[in-house]
Amino acid sequence: MNIGEVLTNTARSYPDRVGFIWDGQERTYGECNVRADAIAHALAELGVGRGDRVALSLSNGPEIMEAMFAAWKLGAAVVPLNARFTADEIEYHVNDPRAKAIIVGPENAELVLALRDRLPTVSHVIEAGSKALGALALDDLIEAFSGKAVSAVDVEGDELAWLAYTSGTTGRPKGAMLTHEVLVFESLAALADSMRLEVEHVGMHAAPLTHGSGHNALVFTMKGCSQVIHSPWGFDVELFLEQVAKYGVNALFMVPTMIKMVIDHPRAAETDLSSLRWVIYGGAPMYVEDLRKALSLFGNVFVQLFGQTESPMTGTILRAQEHVLDGPLARRLGSCGRPRAGVQVRIVDEADRPLPSGETGEICIRGGSVMKGYWERPDETAETLRGGWLHTGDIGRMDDEGYVYILDRTKDMVISGGLNIYPREIEEVLITHPAVSEACVFGVPDDKWGEALKAHIVLADGDSPSEADIIGFVGERLAGYKKPKSVEFVAVLPKTTYGKLDKRTVRAPYWAGQDRMVR
């Protein structure tokens, strides 16, 4: 089915059910569908059609999901962008997929409009709200086309719906092609084994809708659950505590950093969190001690997921009932769970031969949640999906009961506060600094963020910038979360016998003794 029909069906069944709650406002599913249909008509009038791409650069709000459903109903695909991207990052993520239009929030409108000459395929910039500085106003378009229903385009299951950008060891972001059937499958898988939702339940979005929380929004919408949008400006612990109690929130996705911020807050123990039934977490390391505190505070409501952008929110699952803190079964907390509904997981050696339980190799996934491939990157697609399996780049083992244990990441990716950060991208910026001869960026343990970025720098002769200079240099060129938290100037960087940078040796001293964690 066309994933856009999910909103159509729910609006037909529950037109008066509150769909979204945000900033003191409410909007029913019926109203959301009318707005999505109007946006679809407006996009069509502006030349957007089946197979085109629409970029979204918005902070959290209902407009993100309305725009997504509008594009899908037309048979177009969405390209969600991190709302914190810099100009260069926006330019790349819009030009690589040749987006035909971009919908932006007021916070990014001026930045995007200043880039118009560098976005040759973008015919129209649409700004959410009723005011627009040189762009079309989304509210004006909705008013102009309101009341016109849309019949979703009949699509093939393997047509592109969501182009989710990730990256690999090359440091160049790649678009993972998520099709209509992938989005339908992952939503049904969530309902099958991670959240047994009913229409009366209330979901929350505390993480960006342009990323993991947007996938949860499909699940909530499919069941007709009301959805509380926490805040467009980032995670606020006091507001979170207030909203959970006020709205009786039952389900949400949180990264471990958010969970730690809650358990460390003095008001948390005084807040009624009894409505929570499913707190989905993943995307970063979570220490066992923090998990113990969280279970004491929240109750036995945590569900761990392991997946990738290439298989969103769907790989393995450690159910709430499997979060056992004591006794022989407590070892499961070191795992990322067992294969999810409808998904196969196996461990393979370097020749892609399946390994028996207990042996270490690469974790591979196969099932309806796996991407179609990388956008216009056939060689990398063939490498990652060889043999019909998604090769995750993560090293792990599986025990006799099917529990998967992640031991290392072959792709050097750093996950800080639930955000994927690719060191090569930052290293390529650092080596453009006139004082930098070599650079190595990697993750180190961090109590708040799970992992924090650290840079080892070899300076060119005669130059001596400060740590602040280096961090500021990166901050001027990349989003703030990609700045190293610390910089150390070293005489040399270790190399392998092949002359390649030996990151494992660089990282090892910082991770010594850090093996007791949930990943």
LOROTI-726599 format. One record per residue (C-alpha): residue number from 1; x, y, z; residue in three letters. Coordinates in nm, 2 decimals, decimal comma. Example, Ala and Ser with C-alpha at 12.3 -4.5 7.8 and 13.67 -1.06 7.14 Angstrom:
{rec 1 {1,23 -0,45 0,78} ALA}
{rec 2 {1,37 -0,11 0,71} SER}
END
This chain:
{rec 1 {0,00 0,00 0,00} MET}
{rec 2 {0,09 0,37 -0,03} ASN}
{rec 3 {0,21 0,46 0,32} ILE}
{rec 4 {0,02 0,79 0,28} GLY}
{rec 5 {-0,30 0,59 0,31} GLU}
{rec 6 {-0,22 0,54 0,68} VAL}
{rec 7 {-0,33 0,89 0,76} LEU}
{rec 8 {-0,63 0,87 0,53} THR}
{rec 9 {-0,76 0,55 0,69} ASN}
{rec 10 {-0,71 0,67 1,05} THR}
{rec 11 {-0,88 1,00 0,97} ALA}
{rec 12 {-1,18 0,81 0,82} ARG}
{rec 13 {-1,20 0,58 1,12} SER}
{rec 14 {-1,13 0,84 1,40} TYR}
{rec 15 {-1,18 1,19 1,25} PRO}
{rec 16 {-1,24 1,35 1,59} ASP}
{rec 17 {-0,96 1,17 1,77} ARG}
{rec 18 {-0,69 1,42 1,87} VAL}
{rec 19 {-0,39 1,34 1,65} GLY}
{rec 20 {-0,13 1,59 1,77} PHE}
{rec 21 {-0,08 1,79 2,09} ILE}
{rec 22 {0,19 2,06 2,09} TRP}
{rec 23 {0,26 2,39 2,26} ASP}
{rec 24 {-0,09 2,41 2,41} GLY}
{rec 25 {-0,26 2,33 2,08} GLN}
{rec 26 {-0,45 2,03 1,95} GLU}
{rec 27 {-0,53 1,90 1,60} ARG}
{rec 28 {-0,76 1,60 1,52} THR}
{rec 29 {-0,67 1,33 1,27} TYR}
{rec 30 {-0,95 1,46 1,05} GLY}
{rec 31 {-0,80 1,81 1,05} GLU}
{rec 32 {-0,45 1,66 0,99} CYS}
{rec 33 {-0,57 1,47 0,68} ASN}
{rec 34 {-0,75 1,78 0,54} VAL}
{rec 35 {-0,42 1,97 0,58} ARG}
{rec 36 {-0,21 1,69 0,43} ALA}
{rec 37 {-0,45 1,67 0,13} ASP}
{rec 38 {-0,42 2,05 0,08} ALA}
{rec 39 {-0,04 2,03 0,09} ILE}
{rec 40 {-0,05 1,75 -0,16} ALA}
{rec 41 {-0,27 1,96 -0,40} HIS}
{rec 42 {-0,03 2,25 -0,35} ALA}
{rec 43 {0,28 2,05 -0,42} LEU}
{rec 44 {0,11 1,90 -0,73} ALA}
{rec 45 {0,03 2,25 -0,85} GLU}
{rec 46 {0,39 2,34 -0,80} LEU}
{rec 47 {0,51 2,06 -1,02} GLY}
{rec 48 {0,58 1,78 -0,76} VAL}
{rec 49 {0,47 1,44 -0,87} GLY}
{rec 50 {0,54 1,07 -0,85} ARG}
{rec 51 {0,90 0,99 -0,81} GLY}
{rec 52 {1,01 1,34 -0,71} ASP}
{rec 53 {1,18 1,42 -0,38} ARG}
{rec 54 {1,07 1,68 -0,13} VAL}
{rec 55 {1,32 1,79 0,14} ALA}
{rec 56 {1,20 1,88 0,49} LEU}
{rec 57 {1,40 2,11 0,72} SER}
{rec 58 {1,18 2,16 1,02} LEU}
{rec 59 {1,19 2,14 1,40} SER}
{rec 60 {0,94 1,91 1,57} ASN}
{rec 61 {0,58 2,00 1,49} GLY}
{rec 62 {0,27 1,84 1,32} PRO}
{rec 63 {0,37 2,00 0,99} GLU}
{rec 64 {0,65 1,75 0,95} ILE}
{rec 65 {0,41 1,45 0,94} MET}
{rec 66 {0,15 1,63 0,74} GLU}
{rec 67 {0,41 1,72 0,48} ALA}
{rec 68 {0,53 1,36 0,47} MET}
{rec 69 {0,18 1,21 0,42} PHE}
{rec 70 {0,11 1,48 0,15} ALA}
{rec 71 {0,43 1,38 -0,05} ALA}
{rec 72 {0,36 1,01 -0,01} TRP}
{rec 73 {0,00 1,05 -0,14} LYS}
{rec 74 {0,14 1,20 -0,45} LEU}
{rec 75 {0,39 0,92 -0,49} GLY}
{rec 76 {0,68 1,15 -0,41} ALA}
{rec 77 {0,95 1,07 -0,15} ALA}
{rec 78 {1,06 1,28 0,15} VAL}
{rec 79 {1,42 1,37 0,24} VAL}
{rec 80 {1,41 1,47 0,61} PRO}
{rec 81 {1,70 1,69 0,72} LEU}
{rec 82 {1,84 1,75 1,07} ASN}
{rec 83 {1,70 2,09 1,17} ALA}
{rec 84 {2,05 2,18 1,30} ARG}
{rec 85 {2,23 2,13 0,97} PHE}
{rec 86 {2,47 2,41 0,85} THR}
{rec 87 {2,44 2,57 0,51} ALA}
{rec 88 {2,69 2,33 0,35} ASP}
{rec 89 {2,51 2,02 0,50} GLU}
{rec 90 {2,18 2,15 0,37} ILE}
{rec 91 {2,32 2,21 0,03} GLU}
{rec 92 {2,46 1,85 0,01} TYR}
{rec 93 {2,15 1,68 0,14} HIS}
{rec 94 {1,92 1,87 -0,10} VAL}
{rec 95 {2,14 1,85 -0,41} ASN}
{rec 96 {2,24 1,49 -0,38} ASP}
{rec 97 {1,88 1,36 -0,42} PRO}
{rec 98 {1,79 1,65 -0,65} ARG}
{rec 99 {1,50 1,76 -0,44} ALA}
{rec 100 {1,23 1,95 -0,63} LYS}
{rec 101 {1,10 2,15 -0,33} ALA}
{rec 102 {1,19 2,21 0,03} ILE}
{rec 103 {0,96 2,28 0,32} ILE}
{rec 104 {1,14 2,47 0,60} VAL}
{rec 105 {1,06 2,59 0,94} GLY}
{rec 106 {1,08 2,96 1,04} PRO}
{rec 107 {1,41 2,88 1,22} GLU}
{rec 108 {1,58 2,77 0,90} ASN}
{rec 109 {1,40 2,98 0,63} ALA}
{rec 110 {1,65 3,26 0,61} GLU}
{rec 111 {1,94 3,01 0,59} LEU}
{rec 112 {1,78 2,81 0,31} VAL}
{rec 113 {1,67 3,12 0,11} LEU}
{rec 114 {2,03 3,24 0,12} ALA}
{rec 115 {2,12 2,91 -0,05} LEU}
{rec 116 {1,88 2,94 -0,34} ARG}
{rec 117 {2,16 2,99 -0,60} ASP}
{rec 118 {2,33 2,67 -0,47} ARG}
{rec 119 {2,02 2,45 -0,49} LEU}
{rec 120 {1,96 2,43 -0,87} PRO}
{rec 121 {1,69 2,16 -0,86} THR}
{rec 122 {1,47 2,33 -0,60} VAL}
{rec 123 {1,19 2,51 -0,78} SER}
{rec 124 {1,01 2,62 -0,46} HIS}
{rec 125 {1,09 2,70 -0,10} VAL}
{rec 126 {0,78 2,67 0,13} ILE}
{rec 127 {0,80 2,80 0,49} GLU}
{rec 128 {0,58 2,65 0,76} ALA}
{rec 129 {0,34 2,91 0,91} GLY}
{rec 130 {0,16 3,21 0,78} SER}
{rec 131 {0,46 3,44 0,72} LYS}
{rec 132 {0,73 3,38 0,47} ALA}
{rec 133 {1,05 3,58 0,39} LEU}
{rec 134 {1,08 3,53 0,02} GLY}
{rec 135 {0,92 3,18 0,03} ALA}
{rec 136 {0,57 3,05 -0,01} LEU}
{rec 137 {0,38 3,03 0,31} ALA}
{rec 138 {0,25 2,69 0,39} LEU}
{rec 139 {-0,06 2,81 0,57} ASP}
{rec 140 {-0,15 3,02 0,26} ASP}
{rec 141 {-0,12 2,71 0,04} LEU}
{rec 142 {-0,33 2,50 0,28} ILE}
{rec 143 {-0,60 2,77 0,28} GLU}
{rec 144 {-0,60 2,79 -0,10} ALA}
{rec 145 {-0,65 2,41 -0,14} PHE}
{rec 146 {-0,84 2,32 0,17} SER}
{rec 147 {-1,13 2,09 0,13} GLY}
{rec 148 {-0,99 1,91 -0,18} LYS}
{rec 149 {-0,95 1,54 -0,10} ALA}
{rec 150 {-0,67 1,34 -0,25} VAL}
{rec 151 {-0,67 0,98 -0,37} SER}
{rec 152 {-0,33 0,84 -0,30} ALA}
{rec 153 {-0,14 0,73 -0,60} VAL}
{rec 154 {-0,12 0,35 -0,65} ASP}
{rec 155 {0,25 0,28 -0,60} VAL}
{rec 156 {0,46 -0,04 -0,63} GLU}
{rec 157 {0,58 -0,16 -0,29} GLY}
{rec 158 {0,94 -0,10 -0,39} ASP}
{rec 159 {0,90 0,27 -0,48} GLU}
{rec 160 {1,10 0,52 -0,28} LEU}
{rec 161 {0,91 0,68 0,01} ALA}
{rec 162 {1,18 0,80 0,26} TRP}
{rec 163 {1,54 0,89 0,17} LEU}
{rec 164 {1,72 0,86 0,50} ALA}
{rec 165 {2,08 0,98 0,49} TYR}
{rec 166 {2,35 0,79 0,67} THR}
{rec 167 {2,72 0,76 0,61} SER}
{rec 168 {2,99 0,49 0,60} GLY}
{rec 169 {3,37 0,47 0,63} THR}
{rec 170 {3,41 0,71 0,33} THR}
{rec 171 {3,25 0,99 0,53} GLY}
{rec 172 {3,02 1,08 0,23} ARG}
{rec 173 {2,66 1,07 0,34} PRO}
{rec 174 {2,45 0,81 0,16} LYS}
{rec 175 {2,08 0,80 0,11} GLY}
{rec 176 {1,92 0,48 0,24} ALA}
{rec 177 {1,62 0,42 0,01} MET}
{rec 178 {1,33 0,32 0,24} LEU}
{rec 179 {1,03 0,21 0,03} THR}
{rec 180 {0,66 0,21 0,10} HIS}
{rec 181 {0,67 -0,16 0,19} GLU}
{rec 182 {0,96 -0,10 0,42} VAL}
{rec 183 {0,77 0,17 0,61} LEU}
{rec 184 {0,46 -0,05 0,63} VAL}
{rec 185 {0,66 -0,35 0,75} PHE}
{rec 186 {0,84 -0,17 1,02} GLU}
{rec 187 {0,52 -0,02 1,15} SER}
{rec 188 {0,35 -0,36 1,17} LEU}
{rec 189 {0,66 -0,51 1,33} ALA}
{rec 190 {0,65 -0,25 1,60} ALA}
{rec 191 {0,28 -0,33 1,67} LEU}
{rec 192 {0,36 -0,70 1,68} ALA}
{rec 193 {0,64 -0,70 1,93} ASP}
{rec 194 {0,74 -0,37 2,08} SER}
{rec 195 {0,43 -0,17 2,15} MET}
{rec 196 {0,09 -0,34 2,18} ARG}
{rec 197 {-0,09 -0,02 2,11} LEU}
{rec 198 {-0,47 0,06 2,11} GLU}
{rec 199 {-0,65 0,37 1,99} VAL}
{rec 200 {-0,69 0,49 2,35} GLU}
{rec 201 {-0,31 0,51 2,40} HIS}
{rec 202 {-0,11 0,83 2,40} VAL}
{rec 203 {0,24 0,85 2,24} GLY}
{rec 204 {0,50 1,11 2,27} MET}
{rec 205 {0,78 1,25 2,05} HIS}
{rec 206 {1,08 1,36 2,25} ALA}
{rec 207 {1,33 1,29 1,97} ALA}
{rec 208 {1,33 1,45 1,62} PRO}
{rec 209 {1,04 1,35 1,39} LEU}
{rec 210 {1,28 1,38 1,10} THR}
{rec 211 {1,46 1,07 1,23} HIS}
{rec 212 {1,36 0,78 1,46} GLY}
{rec 213 {1,06 0,94 1,62} SER}
{rec 214 {0,91 0,99 1,27} GLY}
{rec 215 {0,91 0,62 1,23} HIS}
{rec 216 {0,72 0,59 1,56} ASN}
{rec 217 {0,48 0,85 1,44} ALA}
{rec 218 {0,38 0,61 1,16} LEU}
{rec 219 {0,30 0,34 1,42} VAL}
{rec 220 {0,10 0,58 1,64} PHE}
{rec 221 {-0,09 0,71 1,34} THR}
{rec 222 {-0,17 0,36 1,22} MET}
{rec 223 {-0,34 0,29 1,55} LYS}
{rec 224 {-0,50 0,63 1,59} GLY}
{rec 225 {-0,31 0,72 1,91} CYS}
{rec 226 {-0,29 1,08 2,02} SER}
{rec 227 {0,07 1,21 1,99} GLN}
{rec 228 {0,22 1,46 2,22} VAL}
{rec 229 {0,51 1,66 2,06} ILE}
{rec 230 {0,74 1,73 2,35} HIS}
{rec 231 {0,92 2,04 2,23} SER}
{rec 232 {1,06 2,18 1,90} PRO}
{rec 233 {1,38 2,30 2,08} TRP}
{rec 234 {1,53 1,99 2,23} GLY}
{rec 235 {1,47 1,78 2,53} PHE}
{rec 236 {1,36 1,96 2,84} ASP}
{rec 237 {1,34 1,73 3,15} VAL}
{rec 238 {1,10 1,94 3,35} GLU}
{rec 239 {0,86 1,98 3,06} LEU}
{rec 240 {0,89 1,60 2,99} PHE}
{rec 241 {0,79 1,52 3,34} LEU}
{rec 242 {0,50 1,76 3,33} GLU}
{rec 243 {0,37 1,63 3,00} GLN}
{rec 244 {0,39 1,26 3,09} VAL}
{rec 245 {0,18 1,32 3,40} ALA}
{rec 246 {-0,06 1,57 3,23} LYS}
{rec 247 {-0,14 1,37 2,92} TYR}
{rec 248 {-0,10 1,02 3,06} GLY}
{rec 249 {0,17 0,93 2,80} VAL}
{rec 250 {0,20 0,55 2,74} ASN}
{rec 251 {0,47 0,52 2,48} ALA}
{rec 252 {0,77 0,70 2,34} LEU}
{rec 253 {1,12 0,66 2,20} PHE}
{rec 254 {1,41 0,79 2,41} MET}
{rec 255 {1,79 0,79 2,36} VAL}
{rec 256 {1,99 0,69 2,67} PRO}
{rec 257 {2,10 1,05 2,72} THR}
{rec 258 {1,74 1,15 2,78} MET}
{rec 259 {1,68 0,87 3,02} ILE}
{rec 260 {1,99 0,97 3,22} LYS}
{rec 261 {1,88 1,33 3,23} MET}
{rec 262 {1,55 1,22 3,37} VAL}
{rec 263 {1,69 0,99 3,64} ILE}
{rec 264 {1,93 1,26 3,75} ASP}
{rec 265 {1,66 1,52 3,79} HIS}
{rec 266 {1,55 1,59 4,15} PRO}
{rec 267 {1,18 1,62 4,05} ARG}
{rec 268 {1,17 1,28 3,87} ALA}
{rec 269 {1,11 1,08 4,19} ALA}
{rec 270 {0,81 1,30 4,28} GLU}
{rec 271 {0,65 1,27 3,93} THR}
{rec 272 {0,37 1,02 3,85} ASP}
{rec 273 {0,52 0,82 3,56} LEU}
{rec 274 {0,28 0,52 3,61} SER}
{rec 275 {0,11 0,58 3,27} SER}
{rec 276 {0,42 0,47 3,08} LEU}
{rec 277 {0,40 0,12 2,94} ARG}
{rec 278 {0,66 0,13 2,66} TRP}
{rec 279 {0,98 0,33 2,66} VAL}
{rec 280 {1,17 0,23 2,35} ILE}
{rec 281 {1,54 0,30 2,37} TYR}
{rec 282 {1,85 0,25 2,16} GLY}
{rec 283 {2,09 0,44 1,94} GLY}
{rec 284 {2,37 0,47 2,20} ALA}
{rec 285 {2,54 0,28 2,49} PRO}
{rec 286 {2,35 0,27 2,81} MET}
{rec 287 {2,53 0,18 3,13} TYR}
{rec 288 {2,38 -0,10 3,35} VAL}
{rec 289 {2,39 0,12 3,66} GLU}
{rec 290 {2,19 0,39 3,48} ASP}
{rec 291 {1,94 0,12 3,37} LEU}
{rec 292 {1,90 0,00 3,73} ARG}
{rec 293 {1,81 0,35 3,84} LYS}
{rec 294 {1,58 0,40 3,54} ALA}
{rec 295 {1,39 0,07 3,61} LEU}
{rec 296 {1,35 0,18 3,97} SER}
{rec 297 {1,21 0,51 3,86} LEU}
{rec 298 {1,00 0,42 3,55} PHE}
{rec 299 {0,91 0,06 3,63} GLY}
{rec 300 {0,97 -0,23 3,40} ASN}
{rec 301 {0,87 -0,05 3,08} VAL}
{rec 302 {1,20 -0,04 2,88} PHE}
{rec 303 {1,23 -0,20 2,54} VAL}
{rec 304 {1,57 -0,20 2,37} GLN}
{rec 305 {1,59 -0,20 1,99} LEU}
{rec 306 {1,89 -0,25 1,76} PHE}
{rec 307 {1,86 -0,14 1,40} GLY}
{rec 308 {2,02 0,10 1,15} GLN}
{rec 309 {1,91 0,37 0,92} THR}
{rec 310 {1,93 0,10 0,65} GLU}
{rec 311 {1,68 -0,11 0,86} SER}
{rec 312 {1,50 0,15 1,07} PRO}
{rec 313 {1,40 0,06 1,42} MET}
{rec 314 {1,40 -0,31 1,32} THR}
{rec 315 {1,66 -0,56 1,38} GLY}
{rec 316 {1,66 -0,71 1,73} THR}
{rec 317 {1,45 -0,64 2,04} ILE}
{rec 318 {1,51 -0,69 2,41} LEU}
{rec 319 {1,15 -0,69 2,56} ARG}
{rec 320 {1,06 -0,53 2,89} ALA}
{rec 321 {1,02 -0,87 3,04} GLN}
{rec 322 {1,38 -0,95 2,95} GLU}
{rec 323 {1,52 -0,66 3,15} HIS}
{rec 324 {1,62 -0,88 3,44} VAL}
{rec 325 {1,87 -0,72 3,68} LEU}
{rec 326 {1,96 -1,01 3,90} ASP}
{rec 327 {2,04 -1,38 3,87} GLY}
{rec 328 {2,17 -1,58 3,57} PRO}
{rec 329 {1,94 -1,41 3,32} LEU}
{rec 330 {2,09 -1,07 3,40} ALA}
{rec 331 {2,35 -1,14 3,14} ARG}
{rec 332 {2,09 -1,06 2,87} ARG}
{rec 333 {2,13 -0,69 2,96} LEU}
{rec 334 {2,46 -0,70 2,78} GLY}
{rec 335 {2,28 -0,80 2,46} SER}
{rec 336 {2,06 -0,61 2,22} CYS}
{rec 337 {1,80 -0,88 2,23} GLY}
{rec 338 {1,67 -1,14 1,98} ARG}
{rec 339 {1,55 -1,10 1,62} PRO}
{rec 340 {1,23 -0,90 1,58} ARG}
{rec 341 {0,91 -1,02 1,42} ALA}
{rec 342 {0,96 -1,11 1,06} GLY}
{rec 343 {1,34 -1,04 1,07} VAL}
{rec 344 {1,63 -1,28 1,04} GLN}
{rec 345 {1,97 -1,21 1,20} VAL}
{rec 346 {2,29 -1,41 1,16} ARG}
{rec 347 {2,66 -1,38 1,23} ILE}
{rec 348 {2,90 -1,43 0,94} VAL}
{rec 349 {3,27 -1,46 0,89} ASP}
{rec 350 {3,48 -1,26 0,64} GLU}
{rec 351 {3,37 -1,49 0,36} ALA}
{rec 352 {3,00 -1,44 0,46} ASP}
{rec 353 {2,97 -1,79 0,59} ARG}
{rec 354 {2,72 -1,83 0,88} PRO}
{rec 355 {2,89 -1,89 1,22} LEU}
{rec 356 {2,77 -2,11 1,50} PRO}
{rec 357 {2,64 -1,96 1,82} SER}
{rec 358 {2,91 -1,81 2,04} GLY}
{rec 359 {3,15 -1,72 1,76} GLU}
{rec 360 {3,23 -1,36 1,67} THR}
{rec 361 {3,16 -1,21 1,33} GLY}
{rec 362 {2,96 -0,94 1,14} GLU}
{rec 363 {2,60 -0,90 1,23} ILE}
{rec 364 {2,37 -0,93 0,93} CYS}
{rec 365 {2,00 -0,86 0,89} ILE}
{rec 366 {1,74 -0,98 0,64} ARG}
{rec 367 {1,37 -0,90 0,62} GLY}
{rec 368 {1,10 -0,66 0,51} GLY}
{rec 369 {1,26 -0,37 0,70} SER}
{rec 370 {1,58 -0,36 0,50} VAL}
{rec 371 {1,64 -0,07 0,26} MET}
{rec 372 {1,62 -0,11 -0,12} LYS}
{rec 373 {1,97 0,02 -0,15} GLY}
{rec 374 {2,17 0,35 -0,14} TYR}
{rec 375 {2,06 0,63 -0,36} TRP}
{rec 376 {2,26 0,62 -0,69} GLU}
{rec 377 {2,54 0,42 -0,53} ARG}
{rec 378 {2,52 0,08 -0,69} PRO}
{rec 379 {2,87 -0,04 -0,58} ASP}
{rec 380 {2,81 0,05 -0,22} GLU}
{rec 381 {2,46 -0,11 -0,24} THR}
{rec 382 {2,60 -0,43 -0,38} ALA}
{rec 383 {2,87 -0,44 -0,10} GLU}
{rec 384 {2,63 -0,37 0,18} THR}
{rec 385 {2,34 -0,60 0,06} LEU}
{rec 386 {2,55 -0,88 -0,08} ARG}
{rec 387 {2,39 -1,22 -0,07} GLY}
{rec 388 {2,05 -1,05 0,01} GLY}
{rec 389 {2,16 -0,96 0,37} TRP}
{rec 390 {2,22 -0,62 0,52} LEU}
{rec 391 {2,58 -0,62 0,64} HIS}
{rec 392 {2,56 -0,39 0,94} THR}
{rec 393 {2,93 -0,33 0,99} GLY}
{rec 394 {2,89 -0,43 1,36} ASP}
{rec 395 {3,08 -0,71 1,51} ILE}
{rec 396 {2,90 -0,94 1,75} GLY}
{rec 397 {2,80 -1,29 1,85} ARG}
{rec 398 {2,48 -1,48 1,91} MET}
{rec 399 {2,41 -1,72 2,20} ASP}
{rec 400 {2,22 -2,04 2,18} ASP}
{rec 401 {1,89 -1,87 2,27} GLU}
{rec 402 {1,93 -1,62 1,98} GLY}
{rec 403 {2,04 -1,32 2,19} TYR}
{rec 404 {2,28 -1,09 2,00} VAL}
{rec 405 {2,58 -0,92 2,17} TYR}
{rec 406 {2,74 -0,63 1,99} ILE}
{rec 407 {3,11 -0,63 2,06} LEU}
{rec 408 {3,25 -0,35 1,83} ASP}
{rec 409 {3,17 -0,13 1,53} ARG}
{rec 410 {3,37 -0,18 1,22} THR}
{rec 411 {3,25 0,15 1,08} LYS}
{rec 412 {3,40 0,38 1,35} ASP}
{rec 413 {3,07 0,56 1,39} MET}
{rec 414 {3,02 0,75 1,71} VAL}
{rec 415 {2,67 0,77 1,87} ILE}
{rec 416 {2,64 1,07 2,09} SER}
{rec 417 {2,31 1,16 2,25} GLY}
{rec 418 {2,14 0,93 2,00} GLY}
{rec 419 {2,29 1,11 1,70} LEU}
{rec 420 {2,50 0,92 1,45} ASN}
{rec 421 {2,83 1,10 1,39} ILE}
{rec 422 {3,08 0,99 1,14} TYR}
{rec 423 {3,44 1,08 1,23} PRO}
{rec 424 {3,57 1,08 0,87} ARG}
{rec 425 {3,35 1,38 0,79} GLU}
{rec 426 {3,50 1,58 1,08} ILE}
{rec 427 {3,85 1,47 1,00} GLU}
{rec 428 {3,81 1,60 0,65} GLU}
{rec 429 {3,72 1,94 0,79} VAL}
{rec 430 {4,00 1,93 1,04} LEU}
{rec 431 {4,27 1,86 0,78} ILE}
{rec 432 {4,17 2,18 0,59} THR}
{rec 433 {4,29 2,38 0,89} HIS}
{rec 434 {4,63 2,53 0,80} PRO}
{rec 435 {4,78 2,43 1,13} ALA}
{rec 436 {4,66 2,06 1,12} VAL}
{rec 437 {4,88 1,79 0,96} SER}
{rec 438 {4,69 1,48 1,07} GLU}
{rec 439 {4,36 1,42 1,25} ALA}
{rec 440 {4,19 1,13 1,42} CYS}
{rec 441 {3,84 1,17 1,56} VAL}
{rec 442 {3,68 0,90 1,78} PHE}
{rec 443 {3,43 0,84 2,06} GLY}
{rec 444 {3,52 0,82 2,43} VAL}
{rec 445 {3,29 0,73 2,72} PRO}
{rec 446 {3,07 1,01 2,84} ASP}
{rec 447 {2,83 0,99 3,14} ASP}
{rec 448 {2,58 1,23 2,98} LYS}
{rec 449 {2,59 1,16 2,61} TRP}
{rec 450 {2,70 0,79 2,61} GLY}
{rec 451 {2,99 0,88 2,38} GLU}
{rec 452 {3,16 1,21 2,32} ALA}
{rec 453 {3,38 1,32 2,03} LEU}
{rec 454 {3,75 1,35 2,09} LYS}
{rec 455 {4,02 1,46 1,84} ALA}
{rec 456 {4,39 1,38 1,84} HIS}
{rec 457 {4,57 1,63 1,63} ILE}
{rec 458 {4,92 1,63 1,48} VAL}
{rec 459 {5,02 1,99 1,41} LEU}
{rec 460 {5,21 2,12 1,12} ALA}
{rec 461 {5,56 2,26 1,19} ASP}
{rec 462 {5,55 2,61 1,35} GLY}
{rec 463 {5,18 2,63 1,43} ASP}
{rec 464 {5,02 2,62 1,77} SER}
{rec 465 {4,64 2,67 1,77} PRO}
{rec 466 {4,45 2,62 2,09} SER}
{rec 467 {4,19 2,35 2,17} GLU}
{rec 468 {3,92 2,62 2,14} ALA}
{rec 469 {4,05 2,73 1,80} ASP}
{rec 470 {4,02 2,37 1,66} ILE}
{rec 471 {3,67 2,32 1,81} ILE}
{rec 472 {3,55 2,65 1,68} GLY}
{rec 473 {3,69 2,58 1,33} PHE}
{rec 474 {3,47 2,26 1,31} VAL}
{rec 475 {3,17 2,45 1,46} GLY}
{rec 476 {3,18 2,70 1,18} GLU}
{rec 477 {3,16 2,43 0,91} ARG}
{rec 478 {2,95 2,15 1,06} LEU}
{rec 479 {2,65 2,12 1,30} ALA}
{rec 480 {2,72 2,19 1,66} GLY}
{rec 481 {2,68 1,83 1,77} TYR}
{rec 482 {2,97 1,73 1,54} LYS}
{rec 483 {3,22 1,95 1,72} LYS}
{rec 484 {3,48 1,76 1,92} PRO}
{rec 485 {3,42 1,79 2,30} LYS}
{rec 486 {3,80 1,78 2,36} SER}
{rec 487 {4,12 1,80 2,16} VAL}
{rec 488 {4,46 1,65 2,24} GLU}
{rec 489 {4,77 1,75 2,04} PHE}
{rec 490 {5,00 1,45 1,98} VAL}
{rec 491 {5,34 1,40 1,82} ALA}
{rec 492 {5,23 1,11 1,60} VAL}
{rec 493 {4,93 0,89 1,52} LEU}
{rec 494 {4,97 0,52 1,53} PRO}
{rec 495 {4,95 0,34 1,19} LYS}
{rec 496 {4,89 -0,02 1,09} THR}
{rec 497 {5,14 -0,22 0,89} THR}
{rec 498 {4,95 -0,11 0,58} TYR}
{rec 499 {5,01 0,26 0,67} GLY}
{rec 500 {4,65 0,32 0,77} LYS}
{rec 501 {4,54 0,51 1,08} LEU}
{rec 502 {4,50 0,26 1,37} ASP}
{rec 503 {4,20 0,40 1,55} LYS}
{rec 504 {4,16 0,09 1,77} ARG}
{rec 505 {4,49 0,17 1,93} THR}
{rec 506 {4,40 0,53 1,97} VAL}
{rec 507 {4,06 0,45 2,13} ARG}
{rec 508 {4,17 0,16 2,36} ALA}
{rec 509 {4,30 0,36 2,66} PRO}
{rec 510 {3,98 0,55 2,69} TYR}
{rec 511 {3,76 0,24 2,68} TRP}
{rec 512 {3,96 0,02 2,92} ALA}
{rec 513 {3,72 -0,12 3,18} GLY}
{rec 514 {3,41 0,01 3,01} GLN}
{rec 515 {3,27 -0,33 2,92} ASP}
{rec 516 {2,97 -0,34 3,15} ARG}
{rec 517 {2,72 -0,16 2,94} MET}
{rec 518 {2,41 -0,22 2,74} VAL}
{rec 519 {2,45 -0,13 2,37} ARG}
END
